Amino acid sequence: MNKDDIEYLAKIVYDRSGIVLTQEKAYLLESRLAPIARKEGFNSIDDLVSTLRGRADEKMAWQITDAMTTNETFFFRDKTPFDNLKNHVLPELKARKSAGKVRIWCAASSTGQEPYSIAMLLNEEASKYPGLSFEITGTDISNRVVEKAKSGLYSQFEVQRGLPVTSLVKYFDKVDDMWQLKPNIRSQVTFKQGNLQDDFTSLGKFDIIFCRNVLIYFDQPTKAKILERMATMMPDNGYLFLGAAETVMGLTDAFNSSREVRGVYTRQAGWTRAKAA
Ligand SMILES: C[S@@+](CC[C@H](N)C(=O)[O-])C[C@H]1O[C@@H](n2cnc3c(N)ncnc32)[C@H](O)[C@@H]1O
């Protein structure tokens, strides 16, 4: 693929998802778009690109964008965020709010392992929080992964990644050669297609947002815009979990990093978007 074609494809992906693909990522474009070119009857990616240049094809543009998302995830990924949720965030929340609904959003939930890990954890902890009920929402730009997440079906390989065997036995049913989360865990999570480039404030307010391992794909202005929009959807001191390679530093003053709990940020009390502008 030549430099122009790489730039053309990178723009298609950036305009729709915010994902930045540099020239060094050309190998990724080649390996992920080759199956699409074949499936659509093109002789090569070059052919696909020249056809696309000739006529706008939004469906194809989204297929390309979807293929360029990285959906890597696994149960209880990185372990520490889930320990922090259990040992610090939930007890703190209880001190603030002894009754009512706690809303949790996984903002790039991929195939669902992250929100389902939270649902299993909450199931274990529920007796400590008798006055609270929990609602979990998972969103992702890719319909393909959202549909898989909804099914709650995972392969042997997937359940062997991060999931304690005791949880496998307790929360999954064997369905042919797959494992399916039991209905009581599945029903705790609502999945929707959702693009972080869009105005997602209609999802409502959240006490806790997990936005892990997705900001790494965006440029600085996009990261700042998404974080500040999230801040408008949280109460003062609401909790934001980012991935190990992600931070709010240098992007926005809407969040403070928690001194005791690494990777967890709290929404600054009284912050407003206007104040930051
Ligand atoms: C590496 S996965 C992270 C999954 C999970 N949060 C975790 O940490 O294991 C990144 C996910 O972000 C999604 N994604 C990428 N761009 C997005 C966007 N603009 N809006 C919503 N989701 C996006 C991808 O489809 C992918 O499933």
The ligand as an SDF file (V2000), in Angstrom:
LIG
                    3D

 27 29  0  0  0  0  0  0  0  0999 V2000
   -8.6690   -2.7930   23.9430 C   0  0  0  0  0  0  0  0  0  0  0  0
  -10.4260   -2.7840   24.0590 S   0  0  0  0  0  0  0  0  0  0  0  0
  -10.6470   -2.4300   25.7750 C   0  0  0  0  0  0  0  0  0  0  0  0
  -11.7040   -3.3010   26.4090 C   0  0  0  0  0  0  0  0  0  0  0  0
  -11.8260   -3.1590   27.9260 C   0  0  0  0  0  0  0  0  0  0  0  0
  -12.1760   -1.8110   28.3130 N   0  0  0  0  0  0  0  0  0  0  0  0
  -10.5600   -3.5890   28.6040 C   0  0  0  0  0  0  0  0  0  0  0  0
   -9.8240   -2.7510   29.1240 O   0  0  0  0  0  0  0  0  0  0  0  0
  -10.2800   -4.7880   28.6170 O   0  0  0  0  0  0  0  0  0  0  0  0
  -10.7920   -1.2340   23.2700 C   0  0  0  0  0  0  0  0  0  0  0  0
  -12.2270   -1.1300   22.7830 C   0  0  0  0  0  0  0  0  0  0  0  0
  -12.4860    0.2370   22.4510 O   0  0  0  0  0  0  0  0  0  0  0  0
  -13.4170    0.2480   21.4010 C   0  0  0  0  0  0  0  0  0  0  0  0
  -13.3960    1.5690   20.7490 N   0  0  0  0  0  0  0  0  0  0  0  0
  -12.4770    2.1050   19.9240 C   0  0  0  0  0  0  0  0  0  0  0  0
  -12.8450    3.3280   19.5020 N   0  0  0  0  0  0  0  0  0  0  0  0
  -14.0330    3.5910   20.1060 C   0  0  0  0  0  0  0  0  0  0  0  0
  -14.9320    4.6950   20.0610 C   0  0  0  0  0  0  0  0  0  0  0  0
  -14.6870    5.7810   19.3320 N   0  0  0  0  0  0  0  0  0  0  0  0
  -16.0620    4.6160   20.7890 N   0  0  0  0  0  0  0  0  0  0  0  0
  -16.3450    3.5200   21.5520 C   0  0  0  0  0  0  0  0  0  0  0  0
  -15.5410    2.4470   21.6130 N   0  0  0  0  0  0  0  0  0  0  0  0
  -14.3880    2.4790   20.9010 C   0  0  0  0  0  0  0  0  0  0  0  0
  -12.9710   -0.8870   20.4990 C   0  0  0  0  0  0  0  0  0  0  0  0
  -13.9980   -1.3430   19.6490 O   0  0  0  0  0  0  0  0  0  0  0  0
  -12.5070   -1.9260   21.5180 C   0  0  0  0  0  0  0  0  0  0  0  0
  -13.4790   -2.9140   21.7300 O   0  0  0  0  0  0  0  0  0  0  0  0
  1  2  1  0
  2  3  1  0
  2 10  1  0
  3  4  1  0
  4  5  1  0
  5  6  1  0
  5  7  1  0
  7  8  2  0
  7  9  1  0
 10 11  1  0
 11 12  1  0
 11 26  1  0
 12 13  1  0
 13 14  1  0
 13 24  1  0
 14 15  1  0
 14 23  1  0
 15 16  2  0
 16 17  1  0
 17 18  1  0
 17 23  2  0
 18 19  1  0
 18 20  2  0
 20 21  1  0
 21 22  2  0
 22 23  1  0
 24 25  1  0
 24 26  1  0
 26 27  1  0
M  CHG  2   2   1   9  -1
M  END
$$$$
